Amino acid sequence: MNGPEILVQVAPELGLFVPGQWRSGEPAPLVTDGVSTLGHVVESLGVPLTEAGALRVDGREVPVAHVPVAGERVEVRPVERPQRVPGAPLCFLLDVHLGTLARRLRLLGVDAAYESVDIGDPALANRSAEERRVLLSRDRGLLRRRGLWAGAYVYSDQPDEQLRDVLGRFTPELHPWTRCTACNGPLAEARKDDVADRLQGGTRATYDVFARCTACARVYWRGAHHARLETMVSEALSEFGAARA
């Protein structure tokens, strides 16, 4: 590339996306082609625009459509937290690798659609746009697709850390025990008599409180794993959503 040289400073929080000379958070020179937008330049460094917050040129904030010129000093900031997503009720779409995170979000009552099979990047981006869902993924290429409505990179590969990251970044309203963890449908209270044919003998004799998914008819009760799940819910409410639950 033989064009204007600019200085680019990338926030340390975005260091995992960029080559070594920009990981320290110090400005480093970059030669551009003179016609590409700043958004394209940022993506060419490896930073998905879903993760870039304010873009500043010589101290002033500019849009992604700005075309850098020689000598400009560019600062790439991370997304502000909590991040607001205007234009639709906050809901999510998770790619095939984030099934555990999807189930934990649903446990907390967060609308989290999930594809359990790989439907391909174009289909995921299209669904995000059609349903106005924030696409959560660890695939940087997927988050750079032009048809994507909104997205976010999931920084950890550990479900506990993934959940804290998403809750801290987007602060969705939490309504635990209101969604089916299998299909994301809403749960409704159910009488034992109404679900008796779906219960095994020991469950039918031991438990009296049930809920049923209005979408897939799956039945829920406070079984052997309830204490562990209740702890997870309580911790999430205490840190991220007690006032809104």
C-alpha positions as CSV (number, residue, x, y, z in Angstrom):
1,M,0.0,0.0,0.0
2,N,1.4,3.3,-1.0
3,G,-0.6,6.3,0.3
4,P,-1.0,8.7,3.2
5,E,0.6,7.7,6.5
6,I,-1.5,8.1,9.6
7,L,-0.9,7.3,13.3
8,V,-3.3,4.8,14.8
9,Q,-3.8,4.3,18.6
10,V,-5.9,1.3,19.5
11,A,-7.3,1.0,23.1
12,P,-5.6,-1.8,25.1
13,E,-9.0,-3.5,25.5
14,L,-8.9,-4.2,21.8
15,G,-5.4,-5.5,21.7
16,L,-6.3,-9.1,21.1
17,F,-7.6,-8.1,17.6
18,V,-4.6,-6.2,16.3
19,P,-1.0,-6.9,15.2
20,G,1.8,-6.5,17.8
21,Q,2.7,-2.9,17.2
22,W,-0.7,-1.7,18.2
23,R,-1.2,-3.9,21.2
24,S,0.6,-1.7,23.7
25,G,-2.0,1.1,23.3
26,E,0.7,3.4,21.9
27,P,0.3,5.1,18.5
28,A,1.9,3.3,15.6
29,P,2.2,4.4,11.9
30,L,-0.1,3.0,9.2
31,V,0.1,3.6,5.5
32,T,-3.4,3.8,3.9
33,D,-4.5,3.8,0.3
34,G,-6.0,7.3,0.5
35,V,-9.5,6.3,-0.5
36,S,-10.7,3.7,2.1
37,T,-12.9,4.9,5.0
38,L,-11.8,4.9,8.6
39,G,-14.2,2.0,9.2
40,H,-12.5,-0.1,6.6
41,V,-9.0,0.8,8.0
42,V,-10.1,-0.2,11.5
43,E,-11.4,-3.6,10.2
44,S,-8.3,-4.1,8.2
45,L,-6.3,-4.0,11.4
46,G,-8.5,-6.8,12.7
47,V,-11.0,-4.9,14.9
48,P,-14.7,-5.8,14.1
49,L,-16.7,-2.5,14.1
50,T,-19.0,-4.2,16.6
51,E,-16.2,-3.7,19.1
52,A,-15.1,-0.2,18.1
53,G,-16.6,2.6,20.0
54,A,-15.8,6.2,19.4
55,L,-13.3,6.9,16.5
56,R,-11.4,10.1,17.1
57,V,-9.2,12.0,14.6
58,D,-6.9,14.6,16.1
59,G,-9.1,14.7,19.2
60,R,-12.5,15.0,17.4
61,E,-15.0,12.2,17.0
62,V,-15.7,11.2,13.4
63,P,-18.0,8.7,11.6
64,V,-16.8,5.5,10.2
65,A,-17.2,7.0,6.7
66,H,-14.4,9.5,7.4
67,V,-11.5,9.0,4.9
68,P,-8.1,9.6,6.7
69,V,-5.5,11.9,5.2
70,A,-1.8,12.1,5.8
71,G,-0.6,13.1,9.2
72,E,-3.9,12.5,11.1
73,R,-3.8,10.8,14.5
74,V,-6.6,8.2,14.9
75,E,-7.8,6.9,18.2
76,V,-9.9,3.7,18.3
77,R,-11.8,3.4,21.5
78,P,-13.7,0.4,22.8
79,V,-17.5,0.2,23.0
80,E,-18.9,2.0,26.0
81,R,-20.4,-0.1,28.7
82,P,-23.3,-0.5,29.3
83,Q,-23.9,-0.5,25.6
84,R,-27.3,0.7,24.4
85,V,-28.9,-0.9,21.3
86,P,-31.5,1.5,19.9
87,G,-34.3,0.5,17.5
88,A,-35.7,-2.7,19.0
89,P,-36.3,-4.5,22.3
90,L,-33.1,-6.0,23.4
91,C,-32.8,-9.7,22.3
92,F,-30.0,-11.9,21.1
93,L,-29.0,-14.5,18.5
94,L,-26.1,-16.9,19.3
95,D,-24.1,-18.9,16.9
96,V,-23.6,-22.7,17.0
97,H,-20.7,-22.5,19.4
98,L,-22.5,-20.7,22.3
99,G,-25.2,-23.2,23.3
100,T,-24.3,-23.1,27.0
101,L,-24.4,-19.3,27.1
102,A,-27.8,-19.4,25.3
103,R,-29.3,-21.7,28.0
104,R,-27.9,-19.6,30.8
105,L,-29.3,-16.4,29.3
106,R,-32.7,-18.1,28.9
107,L,-32.6,-19.3,32.5
108,L,-32.4,-15.6,33.5
109,G,-35.4,-14.8,31.2
110,V,-33.3,-13.1,28.5
111,D,-34.6,-13.6,24.9
112,A,-31.8,-15.6,23.4
113,A,-32.3,-17.4,20.0
114,Y,-29.8,-20.1,19.2
115,E,-28.9,-22.2,16.2
116,S,-27.9,-25.7,17.3
117,V,-26.7,-26.5,13.8
118,D,-24.4,-24.4,11.6
119,I,-26.7,-22.6,9.2
120,G,-23.9,-20.5,7.7
121,D,-22.8,-16.9,8.3
122,P,-25.1,-15.3,5.7
123,A,-28.2,-16.9,7.3
124,L,-27.1,-15.8,10.7
125,A,-26.5,-12.2,9.6
126,N,-29.8,-12.2,7.8
127,R,-31.7,-13.5,10.8
128,S,-30.0,-10.8,13.0
129,A,-31.3,-8.2,10.6
130,E,-34.8,-9.6,10.1
131,E,-35.5,-10.1,13.8
132,R,-33.4,-7.1,15.1
133,R,-31.3,-9.4,17.3
134,V,-27.7,-8.7,18.6
135,L,-25.6,-11.5,17.2
136,L,-23.2,-13.0,19.8
137,S,-20.2,-14.8,18.4
138,R,-16.5,-15.6,18.8
139,D,-16.2,-15.6,15.0
140,R,-14.6,-12.2,14.0
141,G,-15.3,-12.8,10.3
142,L,-19.0,-13.3,11.0
143,L,-19.2,-10.0,13.0
144,R,-17.8,-8.2,9.9
145,R,-20.6,-9.2,7.6
146,R,-22.3,-6.2,6.0
147,G,-25.8,-7.6,6.4
148,L,-25.5,-7.8,10.2
149,W,-27.9,-5.6,12.2
150,A,-25.9,-5.6,15.5
151,G,-23.3,-7.8,17.0
152,A,-20.9,-8.4,19.8
153,Y,-17.7,-10.5,20.2
154,V,-17.8,-12.9,23.1
155,Y,-14.3,-12.5,24.6
156,S,-14.0,-15.7,26.7
157,D,-14.4,-19.4,26.0
158,Q,-15.6,-20.1,29.5
159,P,-19.5,-20.0,30.0
160,D,-19.3,-18.3,33.4
161,E,-17.2,-15.4,32.0
162,Q,-19.2,-15.3,28.8
163,L,-22.4,-14.7,30.8
164,R,-20.9,-12.0,33.0
165,D,-19.5,-10.3,29.9
166,V,-22.8,-10.2,28.1
167,L,-24.8,-9.1,31.2
168,G,-22.3,-6.4,32.0
169,R,-22.1,-5.1,28.4
170,F,-25.8,-5.0,27.6
171,T,-27.5,-5.0,31.0
172,P,-30.7,-6.8,29.8
173,E,-33.7,-7.0,32.0
174,L,-33.6,-10.3,34.0
175,H,-36.8,-12.3,34.6
176,P,-35.5,-15.7,35.8
177,W,-37.5,-18.9,35.3
178,T,-39.7,-17.4,32.6
179,R,-38.2,-18.9,29.5
180,C,-37.7,-22.5,28.2
181,T,-34.0,-23.2,28.3
182,A,-34.5,-25.7,25.4
183,C,-36.4,-23.5,22.8
184,N,-36.5,-20.0,24.3
185,G,-40.3,-20.1,24.5
186,P,-42.2,-18.5,27.4
187,L,-43.1,-20.6,30.5
188,A,-46.4,-20.8,32.2
189,E,-47.5,-22.3,35.5
190,A,-49.0,-25.8,35.1
191,R,-51.1,-27.9,37.4
192,K,-49.7,-31.4,38.2
193,D,-52.8,-33.0,36.8
194,D,-52.3,-31.2,33.5
195,V,-48.7,-32.6,33.0
196,A,-49.0,-35.9,34.9
197,D,-48.8,-37.9,31.6
198,R,-45.3,-36.4,31.0
199,L,-43.9,-37.2,34.5
200,Q,-42.1,-40.3,35.7
201,G,-43.4,-41.9,38.9
202,G,-40.8,-40.5,41.3
203,T,-41.2,-37.0,39.9
204,R,-45.0,-37.2,40.1
205,A,-44.8,-38.3,43.7
206,T,-42.1,-35.9,44.9
207,Y,-42.9,-32.5,43.2
208,D,-46.0,-30.3,43.2
209,V,-44.9,-27.1,41.4
210,F,-44.5,-27.2,37.6
211,A,-44.1,-25.0,34.6
212,R,-44.7,-25.8,31.0
213,C,-43.3,-24.2,27.8
214,T,-46.1,-22.7,25.8
215,A,-44.0,-23.3,22.6
216,C,-42.6,-26.8,22.8
217,A,-44.6,-28.2,25.8
218,R,-41.5,-29.2,27.8
219,V,-42.2,-29.5,31.5
220,Y,-40.1,-28.0,34.3
221,W,-39.9,-28.6,38.1
222,R,-37.5,-28.0,40.9
223,G,-35.4,-31.1,40.5
224,A,-31.9,-32.3,41.5
225,H,-30.1,-29.4,39.8
226,H,-32.3,-26.7,41.1
227,A,-30.0,-25.6,43.9
228,R,-27.1,-25.1,41.5
229,L,-29.2,-23.2,39.1
230,E,-30.7,-21.1,41.9
231,T,-27.2,-20.1,43.0
232,M,-26.4,-19.0,39.4
233,V,-29.6,-17.0,39.2
234,S,-29.1,-15.3,42.6
235,E,-25.5,-14.3,41.7
236,A,-26.6,-12.8,38.4
237,L,-29.4,-10.9,40.0
238,S,-27.2,-9.6,42.8
239,E,-24.6,-8.3,40.4
240,F,-26.6,-7.3,37.3
241,G,-30.3,-7.1,37.8
242,A,-31.8,-7.2,41.3
243,A,-33.5,-3.8,40.8
244,R,-35.0,-4.9,37.4
245,A,-35.9,-8.5,38.1
